[in-house]
Amino acid sequence: MWEYRTETFDSIFDTKRSLKEKCNAILETCGNEGWELVNFQCVGGAGSMMILVFKRAK
């Protein structure tokens, strides 16, 4: 069995550097808690929102 976690954040006003910092912070936090990234999407106008989906064994 799996459990899932979804993280979202706005990215419209981010620079390339700040977007990388946000992603890295989420990836590090979730990774340390045993979550594995399984999917991500940029949605909205000009990719204004990031959605990251994680899973881990229940």
N, C-alpha and C positions, 0 to 999 in steps of 0.2 A: 504494500500500500504506500501511496505517496501523499504528501501534503504539499500544497502550493502557496506561494507568496507572490504578490504583485506589488511592485514599486513604481510609482509614476512621479514625474516632475516636469515642470515647464522648462523649455529650453530656448524660447524665442529670443530672449535678450542676452543669451550667453555668447561669450567668445569661444573659440576653439579650446582655449586653455581652461576656462571655467567649466565648460561642458565635460571635458576630460576629468577635471577634479571632482565634479559631482558624481560622475559614473564610477570613478575609482573608489570614492568613499562608500557608495552603496555596495559595490562589488566586494570590497574588503570586509565591510560589516556583515553582509550576508554570508560570504565565504567562511568567515570565522565562526558563524553560527551553524555551519554545515549545509547551507543552501547551495545548490548548483544552478547556474544560469542556463535556462533551456530555450529562451526566446526573448527577442527584444523588437520593438517597433518604434518608428518615428511617425506620429500621426498629427493631424491638424494642418493648418495652413503653413507651408514651408517647414514642416517637421517641428511644430511648436511644442509638442509634448513627447516625452520619451516614456515608454512602458517597458519595464523589465520583468520577466516572469521567471521565478525560481522554483525548484522542487527539492525535496529531501525525503528520505525514508521516514515513515511514521513510526 
